[in-house]
Amino acid sequence: MQEGCPPGTIGFDPATLEFTAEEGDTAIMTLGQFHVINIGPPGSVLGNFSVKSLAGWVKPIPSGNLVYVRVNPSGKLAGEYPFQIEVSDPIATNSPQYFPGKLTVISQPEPPPPPPPPPLRIMTESLPDGVEGVYYEAEVQVMGGTPPYFIKCTGLPPDFSFDLANRSISGLPSTYGEFVVVVKVIDDADDSVEKSYMINIEPMPEPLPPEPSWWQKVIEWLKKLFTLIWPG
């Protein structure tokens, strides 16, 4: 029984309730209860009281002289939310009275930051050599960093190009020689890395002489035979 509650008046035990929920909770919770103490002049309990919440997210449920308090914290950000429950009794001299309570919503801890990406690297160790007049294609492999990547190739042989979508160097070599190619990669976080390569384009090989016909072979054979029979 709440001390200092005169007969014929409404009192509460305990005098207040404080609850805690986490930010993001959506379940309706029964968080506590309190007694309504209303003593009549001869010492009898007055049990004809009614309750009403002054906050839509708080629902009081009376049961005898107990009142259960249900709270819906859905949508509430971190902070303190005081509320009141109105308790009325038609024969209490101090009716209505307001039971105070407070809901404290605490913020959830921040999730740990994601690990940093692996360092940006050009994985291609070397570019293959080519041959003049023979179609050439080679892939540039990139890993790490923060995609997407911007890739630029400088120093390519004449008639060569770089395809960013396929990350490939290709072309039909029209000139032989050695070419220093520099590949530079920039990722979405503005980190960059570059690598130099040597592409050696070999000259087009000399064409092989045509295969002699059968009658040319016969003539050559006869010449050799004639030399053996009549040397000098």
HELIX and SHEET records of a PDB file:
HELIX    1   1 TRP A  214  ILE A  229  1                                  16    
SHEET    1   A 4 ILE A  10  ASP A  13  0                                        
SHEET    2   A 4 MET A  29  ASN A  38 -1                                        
SHEET    3   A 4 LEU A  66  VAL A  71 -1                                        
SHEET    4   A 4 VAL A  58  SER A  63 -1                                        
SHEET    1   B 4 LEU A  17  GLU A  22  0                                        
SHEET    2   B 4 GLN A  97  ILE A 106  1                                        
SHEET    3   B 4 GLY A  79  SER A  88 -1                                        
SHEET    4   B 4 SER A  50  SER A  53 -1                                        
SHEET    1   C 2 ARG A 121  ILE A 122  0                                        
SHEET    2   C 2 VAL A 142  MET A 143 -1                                        
SHEET    1   D 4 GLY A 130  VAL A 131  0                                        
SHEET    2   D 4 SER A 192  GLU A 202  1                                        
SHEET    3   D 4 GLY A 177  ILE A 186 -1                                        
SHEET    4   D 4 PHE A 150  THR A 154 -1                                        
SHEET    1   E 3 TYR A 136  GLU A 139  0                                        
SHEET    2   E 3 SER A 168  GLY A 171 -1                                        
SHEET    3   E 3 PHE A 160  ASP A 163 -1                                        
END                                                                             
